[in-house]
Amino acid sequence: MATEKIEKPENFINSFSFHDVNLDRINIDFDIQTAELVTPDMNWNYEGRYGYVKRPCRLIFGCVTGYLINVTDLEGMRIDSMSANIKEGYILANIKLNLGRGDFGSELDHISFKFKTLEVVDM
């Protein structure tokens, strides 16, 4: 299982297209300050393009000191968009979700993490 430590997580998040990437689960461990997004294919949005390789993996956010989770339903959870910026020495990731259940609550469904490190662990 390969692990890729992302040197500049904010640049990686802002330049990679996570649109419509499915999420199997979200794991949060308050004791070791991690948040983990598990996806069956991080590269799904690139399917059909030259060089596409399916990549089931875990995105592990480390040194997490802040969590904001506002999700009304977990049916068909996909990432709509993900962005990141630097705030007070931490990286703030904002993840808007598309839950596949129509328009109800769609503006409210999001997750945010205040973190310092990001690793991608292939499964």
C-alpha distance (Angstrom), angle and dihedral (degrees) to the residues before:
residue distance angle dihedral
M1 . . .
A2 3.82 . .
T3 3.79 122.2 .
E4 3.78 121.4 -158.2
K5 3.80 116.9 -163.1
I6 3.80 107.6 -151.5
E7 3.81 109.2 -137.3
K8 3.81 97.4 -160.8
P9 3.80 106.1 23.6
E10 3.80 94.1 -179.9
N11 3.83 91.4 56.9
F12 3.80 92.3 45.1
I13 3.81 93.4 49.8
N14 3.81 93.7 45.5
S15 3.82 94.9 47.7
F16 3.83 101.3 41.0
S17 3.82 119.8 82.0
F18 3.80 107.2 -127.5
H19 3.84 91.9 165.7
D20 3.83 111.6 141.2
V21 3.81 93.9 -2.1
N22 3.82 106.5 152.9
L23 3.78 120.6 -125.1
D24 3.80 119.7 -147.9
R25 3.78 94.0 -173.2
I26 3.77 147.7 -21.1
N27 3.81 118.1 -132.9
I28 3.79 123.0 -165.8
D29 3.80 123.7 -172.6
F30 3.78 111.3 -173.3
D31 3.82 93.3 -175.5
I32 3.81 95.7 59.7
Q33 3.83 93.5 28.2
T34 3.80 99.2 -121.8
A35 3.76 136.4 136.9
E36 3.77 119.3 -165.2
L37 3.80 131.3 -164.2
V38 3.81 114.1 -162.2
T39 3.80 117.7 -157.7
P40 3.81 132.8 176.8
D41 3.84 89.5 -142.6
M42 3.79 124.5 10.2
N43 3.84 88.8 -176.3
W44 3.82 95.0 52.8
N45 3.80 93.4 117.2
Y46 3.83 88.8 60.2
E47 3.82 95.3 52.2
G48 3.79 112.0 134.9
R49 3.79 94.2 25.2
Y50 3.78 123.2 113.8
G51 3.80 111.0 -84.5
Y52 3.80 95.1 17.9
V53 3.80 113.0 160.2
K54 3.79 122.0 -179.5
R55 3.82 109.1 -119.2
P56 3.82 118.3 -167.0
C57 3.79 105.3 -171.6
R58 3.76 151.8 139.2
L59 3.81 121.2 -110.7
I60 3.80 104.9 -149.3
F61 3.79 117.5 -163.0
G62 3.82 109.9 -161.0
C63 3.81 135.6 -160.4
V64 3.80 88.3 24.9
T65 3.80 112.5 -179.1
G66 3.78 100.5 166.3
Y67 3.79 135.1 42.0
L68 3.78 130.6 -176.9
I69 3.78 115.4 -178.8
N70 3.78 121.1 176.6
V71 3.80 111.0 167.0
T72 3.78 125.1 149.8
D73 3.82 98.6 -173.3
L74 3.79 136.8 5.0
E75 3.80 100.4 -150.3
G76 3.80 111.4 129.7
M77 3.81 95.7 -9.9
R78 3.83 114.0 -159.8
I79 3.77 133.9 162.2
D80 3.79 111.5 -107.4
S81 3.80 94.2 -176.5
M82 3.78 140.0 -21.0
S83 3.79 128.0 -157.4
A84 3.79 136.4 169.0
N85 3.78 138.7 -162.3
I86 3.79 137.6 174.2
K87 3.77 115.7 -101.7
E88 3.82 125.2 173.6
G89 3.82 94.0 -24.9
Y90 3.80 93.8 -47.3
I91 3.77 132.9 92.4
L92 3.78 115.4 -118.0
A93 3.82 113.6 -152.5
N94 3.79 116.7 -164.0
I95 3.79 115.6 -164.8
K96 3.79 118.8 -171.5
L97 3.80 112.1 -159.9
N98 3.77 132.4 -146.3
L99 3.77 106.5 -155.2
G100 3.80 99.4 -173.7
R101 3.78 96.9 -124.4
G102 3.77 104.3 105.6
D103 3.79 128.6 -94.2
F104 3.81 100.0 -45.6
G105 3.80 109.1 123.4
S106 3.80 94.2 -14.8
E107 3.81 93.8 139.9
L108 3.79 90.3 51.8
D109 3.80 99.0 50.8
H110 3.77 107.5 98.8
I111 3.77 144.8 117.3
S112 3.80 127.4 -147.6
F113 3.80 129.7 -169.9
K114 3.80 128.9 -169.8
F115 3.81 103.1 -151.2
K116 3.83 146.9 147.0
T117 3.84 107.3 -148.3
L118 3.78 137.9 38.5
E119 3.79 129.4 -164.7
V120 3.80 129.9 -179.6
V121 3.80 111.5 -149.1
D122 3.82 116.0 -167.5
M123 3.79 116.6 -138.0
